[in-house]
Amino acid sequence: MKITLPDKIIIERKIQPSVIRDILKSLDINPSSVIVAKNGNIVPDDVIIEDADELKIIAFAHGG
């Protein structure tokens, strides 16, 4: 699986089918602080991901 992190670093990982939330936790990323695109589509963190999928993790930006 190819994962693009918020800082644009790309990592490759072999995974068993997992939910996005578990993948984020394994990367020490708080699921409530990001949104995730699976194969180009924004999806919730309870979607199952397989090794052939591609994830892009997008950090929220906010200001005041």
C-alpha positions as CSV (number, residue, x, y, z in Angstrom):
1,M,0.0,0.0,0.0
2,K,1.1,3.5,-0.8
3,I,0.5,6.1,1.9
4,T,1.0,9.9,1.4
5,L,1.5,11.6,4.8
6,P,0.4,15.2,5.5
7,D,4.0,16.4,5.1
8,K,4.1,14.9,1.5
9,I,6.3,12.0,2.5
10,I,5.3,8.8,0.7
11,I,5.7,5.5,2.5
12,E,5.0,1.9,1.2
13,R,3.7,-0.7,3.6
14,K,2.4,-4.2,3.2
15,I,-0.9,-4.6,5.2
16,Q,-3.6,-7.1,5.9
17,P,-7.1,-5.7,5.3
18,S,-7.6,-3.1,8.1
19,V,-9.8,-0.1,8.9
20,I,-8.3,3.3,8.2
21,R,-8.5,4.2,11.9
22,D,-6.1,1.3,12.8
23,I,-3.7,2.3,10.1
24,L,-3.7,5.9,11.4
25,K,-3.0,4.7,14.9
26,S,-0.1,2.6,13.7
27,L,1.4,5.7,12.2
28,D,0.8,7.7,15.5
29,I,-1.7,9.9,13.8
30,N,-4.8,11.0,15.6
31,P,-7.8,10.0,13.4
32,S,-9.8,13.1,14.5
33,S,-7.0,15.5,13.2
34,V,-7.0,14.3,9.6
35,I,-9.2,13.3,6.7
36,V,-8.2,10.4,4.4
37,A,-8.6,9.8,0.7
38,K,-8.7,6.2,-0.5
39,N,-7.9,5.9,-4.1
40,G,-8.7,9.6,-4.6
41,N,-12.0,9.7,-2.7
42,I,-12.5,11.1,0.8
43,V,-13.7,8.3,3.1
44,P,-14.6,7.9,6.8
45,D,-12.0,6.2,9.1
46,D,-14.1,3.0,9.5
47,V,-13.6,2.0,5.8
48,I,-11.6,-1.2,5.2
49,I,-8.3,-0.7,3.3
50,E,-6.5,-3.5,1.4
51,D,-2.9,-3.7,0.3
52,A,-3.7,-2.6,-3.3
53,D,-5.3,0.7,-2.1
54,E,-3.6,4.1,-2.0
55,L,-4.2,6.5,0.9
56,K,-3.6,10.2,1.1
57,I,-3.7,11.6,4.7
58,I,-4.7,15.3,4.8
59,A,-4.2,17.4,7.9
60,F,-6.8,20.0,8.9
61,A,-5.6,23.6,8.8
62,H,-7.4,26.1,10.9
63,G,-6.8,29.6,12.1
64,G,-8.5,32.4,13.8
